[in-house]
Amino acid sequence: MDNSLEHTQHIFEAKGGVFITPPFVLAKKLKNIKAILFDWDGVFNEGNKGGGNHSGFSEIDSMGTNMLRFSSWLKQEESMLISAIVTGANNEVSLDFAAREHFDKVYFGVTDKKQALKHLVEDCGLKKEEIAFFYDDILDLSIAKEVGVRVFVRSDAKVAFSEYVKHNQLADYITAFSGGAHGVREACEMLMELHFNYLECIQERVAFSETYSRYLKERNNGGTIYYTKNSEGEIIEHYAS
């Protein structure tokens, strides 16, 4: 194995991350990725509801998603990743996050998530294996079993489910940290390491270089389209920002 891959495997496994797919294989799969798709509840947060909980996000994870997109943009010769969120609920914070971070699409209120996957593939001209998916629970498996790269965001309570995911190879990587403990940031950094440009990304961002500025301008030129289901259960465009 490449020494840098050995180092990556060591530092992430030392924290408790689990590579179901060996890093050198995962790095090869990552070369084909053209879109990233995130579940929301349990991925960007602990999934708490009620009592003033608003299914929020952290700036730590936000920076992670941005740097992963920059990393991919560099790796793919300045081709921007398609970025999307899918949630079965109507999480207003997820809509705000997507607009602020200039994600391309949000699917909300879509409880049968394979409908969102089908729409994303057809609307963007993608193949399923060109999508990386971050997820945390049972209702996400209809997507996880179809796409190219799968990140399972850990929850210590999901003992049997975690074993199910491992046994059925429904993830390529299982995070050491949960959604509320910034598992998204962990996974984004791991994937950046597999792009072999983590240090370059950090240096370009710290310098706010011409290269990073060009990426950010391209990223921010895009708007966000929001989709939900109509009364007949079909995916429809709700509005655009």
C-alpha positions in Angstrom: 0.0 0.0 0.0 1.1 3.6 -0.7 2.8 5.1 2.4 0.4 8.0 2.4 -2.5 5.7 2.4 -1.0 3.7 5.2 -0.7 6.9 7.2 -4.2 7.9 6.4 -5.5 4.5 7.5 -3.5 4.6 10.7 -4.6 8.1 11.9 -8.3 7.5 11.2 -8.4 4.0 12.6 -6.5 5.3 15.7 -9.5 7.5 16.4 -12.0 4.7 15.9 -12.8 5.0 12.2 -13.4 1.8 10.3 -12.5 1.2 6.7 -14.8 -1.5 5.3 -13.3 -0.9 1.9 -9.5 -0.7 1.9 -8.2 2.8 1.4 -6.4 2.1 -1.8 -9.7 0.7 -3.3 -11.7 3.6 -1.9 -9.3 6.1 -3.4 -9.9 4.5 -6.8 -13.7 4.6 -6.4 -13.4 8.3 -5.3 -11.9 9.2 -8.7 -15.3 8.6 -10.3 -17.3 10.7 -7.9 -19.1 13.6 -9.5 -21.7 14.3 -6.7 -22.0 14.2 -3.0 -25.3 13.6 -1.2 -25.9 14.1 2.5 -28.7 12.9 4.7 -29.4 15.6 7.4 -30.7 14.4 10.7 -28.1 12.2 12.5 -25.4 13.2 10.0 -25.0 17.0 10.6 -26.4 16.6 14.2 -27.6 14.0 16.7 -31.1 13.9 15.2 -32.8 15.4 18.3 -36.3 16.8 17.9 -38.6 18.9 20.1 -37.7 21.0 23.1 -36.0 23.8 21.2 -33.9 21.4 19.0 -33.8 22.6 15.4 -31.8 19.9 13.6 -28.9 22.3 13.3 -25.3 22.1 11.9 -21.9 23.1 13.0 -19.4 25.4 11.4 -16.9 22.6 11.8 -18.9 20.4 9.5 -19.6 23.3 7.1 -15.9 23.9 6.7 -15.4 20.2 6.1 -18.0 20.1 3.2 -16.5 23.2 1.6 -12.9 21.9 1.8 -14.0 18.5 0.4 -15.6 20.3 -2.5 -12.4 22.4 -3.1 -10.3 19.2 -2.9 -12.5 17.5 -5.5 -12.4 20.6 -7.7 -8.7 20.5 -7.7 -8.5 16.8 -8.2 -11.0 16.9 -11.1 -9.3 19.7 -13.0 -11.6 22.4 -11.7 -14.8 20.5 -12.2 -17.3 21.3 -9.5 -19.0 18.5 -7.5 -22.8 18.4 -7.6 -23.8 18.8 -3.9 -27.2 17.8 -2.5 -29.1 17.1 0.7 -31.9 14.6 1.2 -34.1 14.6 4.2 -37.4 12.9 5.0 -38.4 15.8 7.2 -39.0 19.5 6.6 -35.8 20.8 8.2 -35.6 24.5 7.7 -32.1 24.7 8.9 -31.0 22.3 6.1 -32.6 24.6 3.6 -30.7 27.6 5.0 -27.4 25.7 5.1 -27.8 24.6 1.5 -28.4 28.2 0.4 -25.5 29.6 2.4 -23.1 27.0 1.1 -24.4 27.1 -2.4 -25.4 23.4 -2.6 -27.2 22.5 -5.9 -30.2 20.7 -4.6 -32.2 19.9 -1.5 -34.8 17.1 -1.3 -37.0 17.6 1.7 -40.1 15.7 2.9 -39.0 12.8 0.7 -39.5 9.8 3.0 -38.8 7.2 0.2 -35.2 8.4 -0.4 -34.7 6.3 -3.5 -37.1 8.7 -5.3 -34.6 11.5 -4.6 -31.7 9.4 -5.9 -33.6 8.6 -9.1 -34.4 12.3 -9.6 -30.8 13.4 -8.9 -29.4 10.8 -11.3 -31.8 11.7 -14.1 -31.8 15.5 -13.6 -28.0 15.7 -13.5 -27.1 13.0 -16.0 -25.3 11.0 -13.4 -24.6 7.3 -12.9 -25.3 6.0 -9.4 -21.7 4.9 -8.9 -20.7 8.6 -9.4 -22.4 9.6 -6.2 -20.9 9.6 -2.6 -23.5 9.4 0.1 -23.2 10.3 3.8 -25.9 8.6 6.0 -26.8 7.3 9.4 -29.9 5.1 9.5 -32.2 2.4 8.1 -34.2 4.7 5.8 -31.0 5.6 4.0 -30.1 2.1 2.9 -32.2 2.3 -0.3 -29.6 4.9 -1.5 -26.5 3.4 0.2 -26.9 0.0 -1.6 -26.9 1.8 -5.0 -24.2 4.4 -5.0 -20.4 4.5 -5.5 -19.0 5.7 -2.1 -20.9 5.3 1.2 -20.0 7.0 4.5 -21.9 5.7 7.5 -21.9 8.2 10.3 -21.6 6.4 13.6 -24.1 6.3 16.5 -23.0 4.2 19.5 -26.6 3.2 20.2 -27.0 1.5 16.8 -25.2 -1.6 17.8 -27.1 -4.2 15.7 -27.5 -1.8 12.8 -23.8 -1.0 12.7 -23.1 -4.8 12.5 -25.8 -5.1 9.7 -24.1 -2.3 7.7 -20.7 -4.0 8.1 -21.9 -7.5 7.3 -23.7 -6.4 4.2 -20.9 -4.1 3.1 -23.3 -1.1 2.9 -20.6 1.4 3.8 -17.0 2.0 2.7 -16.1 3.9 5.8 -17.7 4.1 9.3 -16.8 7.3 11.2 -15.3 7.4 14.6 -17.5 10.3 15.6 -21.2 10.7 15.6 -23.2 13.4 13.7 -23.3 15.7 16.8 -19.6 15.2 17.3 -18.6 16.3 13.8 -18.5 12.9 11.9 -19.1 14.9 8.7 -15.8 16.8 9.2 -14.0 13.6 9.9 -15.2 11.9 6.8 -14.6 14.9 4.6 -11.0 15.1 5.8 -10.6 11.4 5.2 -11.8 11.7 1.6 -9.5 14.7 1.1 -6.6 12.6 2.2 -7.6 10.0 -0.4 -7.5 12.8 -3.0 -3.8 13.2 -2.0 -4.2 17.0 -1.8 -5.1 17.7 1.8 -2.1 19.8 2.5 -2.4 21.7 -0.8 -6.1 22.5 0.1 -5.1 23.8 3.5 -2.3 26.0 2.1 -4.5 27.4 -0.6 -7.3 28.2 1.8 -5.0 29.8 4.4 -3.4 32.0 1.7 -6.9 32.7 0.2 -5.0 32.2 -3.0 -6.0 33.0 -6.5 -6.8 29.3 -7.0 -9.1 29.2 -4.0 -10.7 32.5 -4.9 -11.5 31.1 -8.4 -13.0 28.0 -6.8 -15.1 30.1 -4.4 -16.4 32.4 -7.1 -17.5 29.4 -9.2 -19.1 27.7 -6.2 -21.0 30.9 -5.2 -22.3 31.5 -8.7 -24.6 28.5 -8.3 -28.1 28.7 -6.8 -30.0 26.0 -4.9 -33.1 24.2 -6.1 -35.5 22.8 -3.5 -37.6 19.7 -4.2 -40.4 18.0 -2.3 -43.3 15.6 -3.1 -46.7 16.6 -4.4 -50.0 15.0 -3.3 -49.5 12.2 -5.7 -46.1 11.4 -4.3 -44.1 12.7 -7.2 -40.9 14.8 -6.8 -41.5 18.4 -7.8 -39.5 21.6 -7.7 -40.6 23.7 -4.7 -38.6 26.8 -5.4 -35.1 28.0 -6.3 -32.8 30.5 -4.6 
